[in-house]
């Protein structure tokens, strides 16, 4: 049996304000092409189908279209919920969906109720372990003294192994779980799932099954031969420089036979650039970045006015900008110290200097004085005066 392991679609997510639905639709469509070309039997999605508990109508359409294409390509689908999903919403109509080959495992009561598939070697049990919020899951799992992720996942996997032990000898097993396993490398785009300062669980919690399809971390990575993250199909932060991928997992009569990485297409590259605004706008060396999602660090001594608008005239997909003046101060300014003994005009002038890197000119100082005078006259109680 061949399994395609994917996760963390985050349909509906934006990238620094840029709409990603078209890119998500493109990459998820490629998964259907993989199912067909690689003769995939089952697609496992290990949580975070959506980016929000209440996704937009447009996000639902993209996700539904992706699932329909995967099913038409010939694969069964097994999906569990992540910390971004609403488990109840994602799992709605699960019994009806199963009749069409879409198997939703989003409830605690379903953890030890596998999706049963078969091939020429016999049965394969696919279990779904949704994201388990410890404070609520411990009661649902019947372990009220559990205090963290390790304890509730230990109980969840105890139920999985108990059910597996009751299956016919030779039954192979796959677990889809949404969790932060020790040894995994995070990125800037995951939402923390820390409880009491501890969010990671040891990989040994998942011992006893043939393959564990993990979700939550957004970079594809191998923790053990049978324990892997597929990562998200798109980059959701500039820290995600590794090529996105999915895992193709083969099971034979003895269990895990092999795992192969398949790279995903990149609809738009990510890039960073550093320099003065003039350099970025004029230098030919940056021409290759015109079509990239771009994060810019400006090094001008004085903060340029309307910099992002001007950057987007050359780089239409510039989405993030910071200002780090060359030789600029890194001192921490404290408000009480900054204003002590200074007039309103001096404070306003200092604010402009801190923001732009140079003091206001004579005309700007005159405008500030006039504005302060008008504010004082408009405040009959004198609260505008120092």
MIKE-959126 format. One line per 5 residues: number of its first residue (from 1); for each residue x, y, z of C-alpha. Coordinates in nm, 2 decimals. Layout:
N
NUM) X:Y:Z ~ ...
REM end
This chain:
386
1) 0.00:0.00:0.00 ~ 0.12:0.35:-0.08 ~ 0.04:0.64:0.15 ~ 0.09:1.01:0.07 ~ 0.17:1.20:0.39
6) 0.08:1.57:0.39 ~ -0.03:1.82:0.65 ~ -0.06:2.19:0.75 ~ -0.24:2.31:0.44 ~ -0.36:2.62:0.63
11) -0.60:2.71:0.36 ~ -0.70:3.07:0.39 ~ -0.37:3.19:0.54 ~ -0.22:3.51:0.41 ~ 0.15:3.59:0.37
16) 0.22:3.93:0.53 ~ -0.11:4.03:0.40 ~ -0.08:3.88:0.06 ~ -0.37:3.64:-0.04 ~ -0.24:3.29:-0.10
21) -0.56:3.11:-0.21 ~ -0.44:3.09:-0.58 ~ -0.10:2.95:-0.47 ~ -0.27:2.70:-0.23 ~ -0.50:2.58:-0.50
26) -0.21:2.53:-0.74 ~ 0.00:2.33:-0.50 ~ -0.29:2.12:-0.36 ~ -0.38:2.04:-0.72 ~ -0.03:1.90:-0.77
31) -0.10:1.65:-0.49 ~ -0.38:1.50:-0.70 ~ -0.13:1.47:-0.99 ~ 0.10:1.28:-0.75 ~ -0.17:1.05:-0.64
36) -0.24:0.96:-1.01 ~ 0.12:0.93:-1.13 ~ 0.25:0.75:-0.82 ~ -0.05:0.52:-0.78 ~ -0.12:0.64:-0.42
41) -0.38:0.44:-0.23 ~ -0.45:0.67:0.06 ~ -0.37:1.04:0.14 ~ -0.32:1.12:0.51 ~ -0.36:1.49:0.61
46) -0.22:1.53:0.96 ~ -0.41:1.84:1.08 ~ -0.45:2.21:1.01 ~ -0.65:2.18:0.69 ~ -0.76:2.54:0.75
51) -0.58:2.84:0.90 ~ -0.88:2.94:1.11 ~ -1.14:2.77:1.32 ~ -1.40:2.95:1.11 ~ -1.26:2.96:0.75
56) -1.39:3.20:0.49 ~ -1.62:3.07:0.21 ~ -1.33:3.11:-0.04 ~ -1.10:2.90:0.18 ~ -1.37:2.63:0.21
61) -1.41:2.62:-0.17 ~ -1.03:2.58:-0.22 ~ -1.01:2.30:0.04 ~ -1.32:2.12:-0.10 ~ -1.18:2.14:-0.45
66) -0.85:1.99:-0.34 ~ -1.02:1.70:-0.16 ~ -1.24:1.63:-0.46 ~ -0.95:1.62:-0.69 ~ -0.76:1.38:-0.46
71) -1.06:1.15:-0.45 ~ -1.11:1.16:-0.82 ~ -0.74:1.07:-0.87 ~ -0.82:0.74:-0.69 ~ -0.71:0.78:-0.33
76) -0.89:0.73:0.00 ~ -0.86:1.03:0.23 ~ -0.79:1.02:0.60 ~ -0.79:1.36:0.78 ~ -0.74:1.47:1.14
81) -0.77:1.81:1.29 ~ -0.49:2.05:1.41 ~ -0.47:2.33:1.65 ~ -0.58:2.58:1.39 ~ -0.89:2.38:1.29
86) -1.22:2.36:1.46 ~ -1.24:1.99:1.52 ~ -1.62:2.00:1.54 ~ -1.66:2.19:1.21 ~ -1.40:1.99:1.03
91) -1.56:1.66:1.15 ~ -1.92:1.75:1.07 ~ -2.09:1.49:0.85 ~ -1.81:1.25:0.90 ~ -2.03:0.94:0.87
96) -2.17:1.06:0.54 ~ -1.83:1.17:0.41 ~ -1.68:0.82:0.48 ~ -1.92:0.67:0.22 ~ -1.75:0.88:-0.04
101) -1.40:0.79:0.07 ~ -1.33:1.09:0.30 ~ -1.26:0.97:0.65 ~ -1.25:1.24:0.92 ~ -1.10:1.16:1.25
106) -1.14:1.47:1.47 ~ -1.29:1.35:1.79 ~ -1.14:1.19:2.10 ~ -1.38:0.90:2.08 ~ -1.25:0.81:1.73
111) -0.88:0.78:1.83 ~ -0.90:0.41:1.86 ~ -1.15:0.36:1.57 ~ -0.92:0.32:1.27 ~ -1.00:0.36:0.90
116) -0.95:0.00:0.78 ~ -0.80:-0.05:0.44 ~ -0.65:-0.36:0.27 ~ -0.41:-0.46:0.00 ~ -0.27:-0.79:-0.12
121) -0.08:-0.84:0.21 ~ -0.39:-0.79:0.43 ~ -0.54:-0.51:0.65 ~ -0.40:-0.17:0.72 ~ -0.53:0.03:1.01
126) -0.50:0.41:0.98 ~ -0.56:0.60:1.31 ~ -0.62:0.97:1.35 ~ -0.50:1.15:1.66 ~ -0.63:1.51:1.64
131) -0.46:1.80:1.83 ~ -0.53:1.74:2.19 ~ -0.56:2.04:2.41 ~ -0.45:1.90:2.75 ~ -0.70:2.09:2.97
136) -1.00:1.95:2.78 ~ -0.86:1.62:2.64 ~ -0.76:1.48:2.98 ~ -1.12:1.47:3.08 ~ -1.24:1.33:2.75
141) -0.97:1.06:2.77 ~ -1.05:0.97:3.13 ~ -0.71:1.08:3.27 ~ -0.81:1.39:3.48 ~ -0.46:1.40:3.65
146) -0.28:1.45:3.31 ~ -0.12:1.79:3.30 ~ 0.05:1.82:2.96 ~ 0.08:1.71:2.60 ~ 0.29:1.40:2.69
151) 0.03:1.26:2.93 ~ -0.27:1.30:2.70 ~ -0.08:1.17:2.39 ~ 0.04:0.88:2.60 ~ -0.32:0.78:2.68
156) -0.42:0.84:2.32 ~ -0.15:0.60:2.19 ~ -0.23:0.35:2.46 ~ -0.58:0.33:2.31 ~ -0.44:0.29:1.96
161) -0.20:0.01:2.07 ~ -0.48:-0.17:2.26 ~ -0.70:-0.16:1.95 ~ -0.42:-0.27:1.73 ~ -0.35:-0.57:1.95
166) -0.70:-0.69:1.90 ~ -0.66:-0.68:1.52 ~ -0.56:-0.99:1.32 ~ -0.19:-1.07:1.33 ~ 0.00:-0.89:1.06
171) -0.22:-0.58:1.05 ~ -0.01:-0.29:0.96 ~ -0.06:0.05:1.12 ~ -0.04:0.42:1.03 ~ -0.10:0.70:1.28
176) -0.17:1.06:1.18 ~ -0.10:1.30:1.47 ~ -0.08:1.67:1.52 ~ 0.18:1.75:1.79 ~ 0.53:1.90:1.85
181) 0.76:1.60:1.89 ~ 1.10:1.65:2.05 ~ 1.38:1.69:1.79 ~ 1.16:1.86:1.54 ~ 1.27:2.20:1.41
186) 1.01:2.48:1.42 ~ 0.98:2.79:1.21 ~ 0.83:3.14:1.25 ~ 0.49:3.05:1.12 ~ 0.37:2.78:1.37
191) 0.13:2.89:1.65 ~ 0.27:2.78:1.99 ~ 0.08:2.49:2.16 ~ 0.28:2.53:2.49 ~ 0.10:2.44:2.81
196) 0.27:2.54:3.13 ~ 0.59:2.61:2.92 ~ 0.60:2.26:2.78 ~ 0.48:2.18:2.43 ~ 0.71:1.90:2.31
201) 0.65:1.53:2.35 ~ 0.91:1.25:2.31 ~ 0.90:1.04:2.00 ~ 0.88:0.73:2.21 ~ 0.51:0.81:2.28
206) 0.45:0.68:1.92 ~ 0.63:0.35:1.95 ~ 0.46:0.04:1.83 ~ 0.32:0.14:1.49 ~ 0.46:0.11:1.14
211) 0.45:0.48:1.04 ~ 0.36:0.81:1.21 ~ 0.25:1.09:0.99 ~ 0.31:1.41:1.20 ~ 0.16:1.75:1.15
216) 0.22:2.09:1.32 ~ 0.58:2.18:1.22 ~ 0.60:2.34:0.88 ~ 0.93:2.20:0.76 ~ 0.96:1.85:0.61
221) 1.18:1.65:0.84 ~ 1.27:1.30:0.95 ~ 1.29:1.23:1.33 ~ 1.32:0.85:1.28 ~ 1.26:0.63:0.98
226) 0.90:0.58:1.08 ~ 0.84:0.92:1.24 ~ 0.83:1.23:1.01 ~ 0.68:1.57:0.95 ~ 0.57:1.65:0.59
231) 0.55:2.02:0.67 ~ 0.33:2.27:0.50 ~ 0.28:2.27:0.12 ~ 0.37:2.64:0.10 ~ 0.61:2.87:0.29
236) 0.43:3.08:0.55 ~ 0.73:3.27:0.68 ~ 1.06:3.39:0.55 ~ 1.23:3.14:0.78 ~ 1.11:2.85:0.57
241) 1.38:2.83:0.31 ~ 1.38:2.45:0.26 ~ 1.20:2.32:-0.04 ~ 0.85:2.20:0.05 ~ 0.77:1.83:0.01
246) 0.54:1.54:0.09 ~ 0.64:1.18:0.18 ~ 0.54:0.88:-0.02 ~ 0.52:0.58:0.23 ~ 0.52:0.22:0.11
251) 0.39:-0.06:0.33 ~ 0.46:-0.43:0.25 ~ 0.38:-0.75:0.43 ~ 0.63:-0.68:0.70 ~ 0.53:-0.32:0.77
256) 0.73:-0.01:0.66 ~ 0.90:-0.08:0.33 ~ 1.04:0.26:0.24 ~ 0.98:0.64:0.24 ~ 1.05:0.87:-0.05
261) 1.04:1.25:-0.05 ~ 0.86:1.43:-0.33 ~ 0.93:1.80:-0.38 ~ 0.63:2.03:-0.44 ~ 0.62:2.31:-0.69
266) 0.70:2.67:-0.57 ~ 0.44:2.91:-0.70 ~ 0.65:3.21:-0.60 ~ 1.00:3.22:-0.45 ~ 1.09:3.39:-0.13
271) 1.38:3.64:-0.11 ~ 1.54:3.89:0.12 ~ 1.73:4.21:0.03 ~ 1.93:4.46:0.23 ~ 2.05:4.81:0.12
276) 1.95:5.17:0.08 ~ 1.62:5.24:-0.09 ~ 1.81:5.40:-0.39 ~ 2.03:5.09:-0.43 ~ 1.73:4.86:-0.42
281) 1.54:5.07:-0.68 ~ 1.82:5.13:-0.92 ~ 2.08:4.85:-0.90 ~ 2.04:4.58:-1.17 ~ 2.16:4.31:-0.92
286) 1.81:4.30:-0.77 ~ 1.63:4.24:-1.10 ~ 1.60:3.87:-1.02 ~ 1.39:3.94:-0.72 ~ 1.11:4.13:-0.90
291) 0.88:3.83:-0.90 ~ 0.96:3.70:-0.55 ~ 0.78:3.76:-0.22 ~ 1.03:4.00:-0.08 ~ 1.14:4.10:0.27
296) 1.35:4.42:0.26 ~ 1.58:4.57:0.52 ~ 1.65:4.94:0.45 ~ 1.98:5.08:0.56 ~ 1.93:5.44:0.48
301) 2.07:5.68:0.75 ~ 1.74:5.87:0.74 ~ 1.42:5.66:0.71 ~ 1.28:5.72:0.36 ~ 0.93:5.85:0.32
306) 0.67:5.62:0.16 ~ 0.93:5.35:0.12 ~ 0.70:5.05:0.08 ~ 0.50:5.22:-0.20 ~ 0.82:5.31:-0.38
311) 0.96:4.96:-0.34 ~ 0.64:4.80:-0.48 ~ 0.69:5.01:-0.80 ~ 0.98:4.78:-0.88 ~ 0.90:4.48:-0.66
316) 0.52:4.43:-0.67 ~ 0.54:4.14:-0.43 ~ 0.74:4.31:-0.15 ~ 0.54:4.22:0.16 ~ 0.77:4.31:0.46
321) 1.01:4.59:0.54 ~ 1.23:4.69:0.83 ~ 1.46:4.99:0.88 ~ 1.80:4.93:1.02 ~ 2.02:5.24:0.96
326) 2.38:5.17:0.91 ~ 2.56:5.29:1.22 ~ 2.23:5.36:1.39 ~ 2.18:5.35:1.76 ~ 2.06:5.04:1.93
331) 2.00:5.21:2.27 ~ 1.67:5.13:2.44 ~ 1.47:5.45:2.50 ~ 1.26:5.47:2.81 ~ 0.97:5.72:2.80
336) 1.02:5.87:3.15 ~ 1.39:5.94:3.08 ~ 1.32:6.07:2.73 ~ 1.07:6.33:2.83 ~ 1.21:6.45:3.17
341) 1.28:6.82:3.17 ~ 1.18:6.87:2.80 ~ 0.91:7.09:2.65 ~ 0.63:6.96:2.43 ~ 0.81:7.11:2.13
346) 1.13:6.93:2.22 ~ 0.95:6.60:2.28 ~ 0.78:6.62:1.94 ~ 1.10:6.72:1.77 ~ 1.28:6.43:1.94
351) 1.01:6.19:1.82 ~ 1.06:6.29:1.46 ~ 1.44:6.25:1.50 ~ 1.40:5.90:1.64 ~ 1.16:5.79:1.36
356) 1.35:5.94:1.07 ~ 1.71:5.95:1.18 ~ 1.74:6.33:1.14 ~ 1.59:6.63:1.32 ~ 1.31:6.84:1.17
361) 1.41:7.13:0.95 ~ 1.32:7.49:1.03 ~ 0.98:7.47:0.84 ~ 0.88:7.15:1.03 ~ 0.97:7.30:1.36
366) 0.75:7.60:1.29 ~ 0.46:7.37:1.20 ~ 0.51:7.18:1.52 ~ 0.50:7.50:1.73 ~ 0.18:7.61:1.55
371) 0.02:7.27:1.61 ~ 0.10:7.28:1.98 ~ -0.03:7.63:2.02 ~ -0.36:7.53:1.85 ~ -0.39:7.23:2.07
376) -0.34:7.45:2.38 ~ -0.61:7.69:2.27 ~ -0.85:7.40:2.20 ~ -0.81:7.27:2.56 ~ -0.99:7.51:2.79
381) -0.87:7.31:3.10 ~ -0.51:7.36:3.00 ~ -0.45:6.99:2.98 ~ -0.25:7.04:2.66 ~ 0.00:7.26:2.84
386) 0.31:7.14:3.03
REM end
